[in-house]
Structures are given as C-alpha cells and as structure tokens.
Amino acid sequence: MIRVQGLTKCYGEVRAVDDVSFELRAGELVGFLGPNGAGKSTTMRMLTGYLLPDAGEVTVGGQPMAPDNMEARARIGYLPEHTPLYRKMRVDRYLEFVADVHGLGRAHRRDAVERVVHAFDLEGYTTRRIAALSKGYRQRVGLAQALIADPDVLVLDEPTSGLDPAEIVRIRDLIVELSRTKTILLSTHVLSEIEEVCRRAIIIAGGQIVADGSILELAAGEGDFVTLTVDGGEADVLEAIPEVDGVHSVSVAGRGSNGRLRLRIAVEERFDVAARVGALVQARGWTLFELTHEASTLEHVFLERTRGLGRARQAPGAPGENGASA
C-alpha cells in the first residue's frame, strides 16, 4: 500500500532522514519508533506529502506522492502530533470545512461528517466549540478529520500523547477498530502501546532504519536475560559470571552504597543459565538478593538498536532549511 524508497531529507548540515526504505502492506498496523530527533516526524511529513524529500520517493497504492497528484494525497489521512484544529470553530463546521478542502461535494460532505461523527462517538458534541472540548475529545476530532475523506492509509503521530489512562484506552481501541479496514502507521514513545496493538515495528535512529520486523522476531533476536543482585567482591563476580556455560555477556546495571552489585546478564536460555548462576553464587558464598530471568522485550530491542544513534547525523553541505527540527 505504501512503498518508501531511498527517502532523504536534509536541514542545512543535518541529514534528518538518510536513505530510508520500507513498505507497508494493505491492512497492516505498524509501529514507527525512534528517539527524539531520529527523523520520525520528518519521515511522516514526507509520507503524507506535507514535506518534499531531497531524494527518494513515496508511492501510495502505486501512485507517486507529489504535490499535484491529488489521487495519492487523498489516499492518506494524517494526524500530526500537534493536531492543527481551529479551536474557535464548532466541531461540525470544522469537519465540514475539512471535507470541503478535500473536494467533497455537498451531499458527500454531509455523509462524510455523519460517518466520522458516529465513528468517533462525537454525537452531542458537534455544536460545541473545539476549544471547549477535553483533550481526549479534541484527539477524536483530529482522528475524525484524518478519516473525513475515507483514506486507505492513516499516519498517526503520538495520538494518545497527554491523555488520561481512560482516554488512552478509548483511542487505542478506536485505532485497533480502524485497522480492520485501513493500513496504519502509528508513531508513539509508549512502547507498551506498540506491543499492545501492533504486530510489526520499524525503528529509526540517526535518520536511518535500524530495525524492521515482527515484534516477536525482533525480541527473539535480542536473546534472553538474567538479572542478578549479589553482595560479593565486584572483581570476583565480574570474573566468574562470564565463565558460566550459556552466558553471552555481563553488564553492570547498578552499584549500591551497601555493597550490592546488580548485573544484567545476556544468556542463551534463561531458565537453565539462571540455575547455573544460582549454583555459582551458592558455591562462592556470596549473599544473593535477587535472581530473576526475563525474555527480551520491545524496550530492550529499542535500547540496543538505538544506543548512541539518537539524533540525525551531520551532513556538511547538504541542501535544506537551517534550524528545522527532525
């Protein structure tokens, strides 16, 4: 449904997006992740036609995304992080205005407004000014404007940011329901939200794609871990633990003033290795405070793949706009 090939964008000397390529298949709900300044928002603006790339191209349903290609632009609905709502307008009049901008005729415009008002449970709020709505309902209006032309694709940037827990659940449920008929690219800093609703994740860091695959496959690729907290000589502990069969690596996760040492141990198989580590601690006479095992999570994948690659790279002499944010 969406094909991104070699997408590149520079702001002055900063290469915000650097040769990014990926595809979204029809009906996918895909998480789009990255640290602040990694190039997420810039990529999404180019996907939706709000920003022109310096190189590369985006196609939507086989149609190239271009300023004069209204067919491609009409197939994408976009909810930016800061929803551009006209807060002095009434909800119904704002949605009618957006429908008019999309070129919908009067009859189709009325039907479209009724459809999105019903879809996002906005009945009873249509005559209110947008400024008078709670943030949760303003997000619903933002989603409604993105759906007004019934696009095939939705690009959602932080749709639950700043909402209370109840509204987060409601908006998340709405997104899952929309995914039954739409292709959705969902960007959020809440990794548990991606794990909850998405089967696939794309991670961008330093303007480049650093991971792309199903969440289960990505997590499995990072291996399993054991967490160990002991009271023992640090040098002895760090020398002995790597010698345990099945231990891949050991890193210090914390040091307490009371002498406790907390280690994070990457292992081949967490259950067997945890038993071996426990036996070693007992044999050495160290005091054991904690020994837990865990499978890798999306958080682990994110931290490992983006370590040291948060912001976009410098690209001396690159074209673009100075001072813009990625």
HUMO-V245959 format. One line per field, one symbol per residue. ss: DSSP state (H for helix, E for strand, C for the rest). burial: # if it has 24 or more other C-alpha atoms within 12 Angstrom, else .. A space follows every 50 residues. Layout:
ss=???
burial=???
//
This chain:
ss=CEEEEEEEEEECCEEEEEEEEEEECCCCEEEEECCCCCCHHHHHHHHCCC CCCCEEEEEECCEECCCCCHHHHHCEEEECCCCCCCCCCEHHHHHHHHHH HCCCCHHHHHHHHHHHHHHCCCCCCCCCEHHHCCHHHHHHHHHHHHHCCC CCEEEEECCCCCCCHHHHHHHHHHHHHHCCCCEEEEECCCHHHHHHHCCE EEEEECCEEEEEEEHHHHHHHCCEEEEEEEECCHHHHHHHHHHCCCEEEE EEEEECCCCEEEEEEEECCHHHHHHHHHHHHHHHCCEEEEEEEEECCHHH HHHHHHCCCCCCEECCCCCCCCCCCC
burial=###########..###########..#######################. ###########..###.....##########.#.#....##########. .#......#..######.####..##..##..#.################ ###########......#..##.###.##..##########.###.#### ###############..##..###########....##..##.#.##.## #........###########..##.###.##....#.#..########## ######..#####......#....##
//
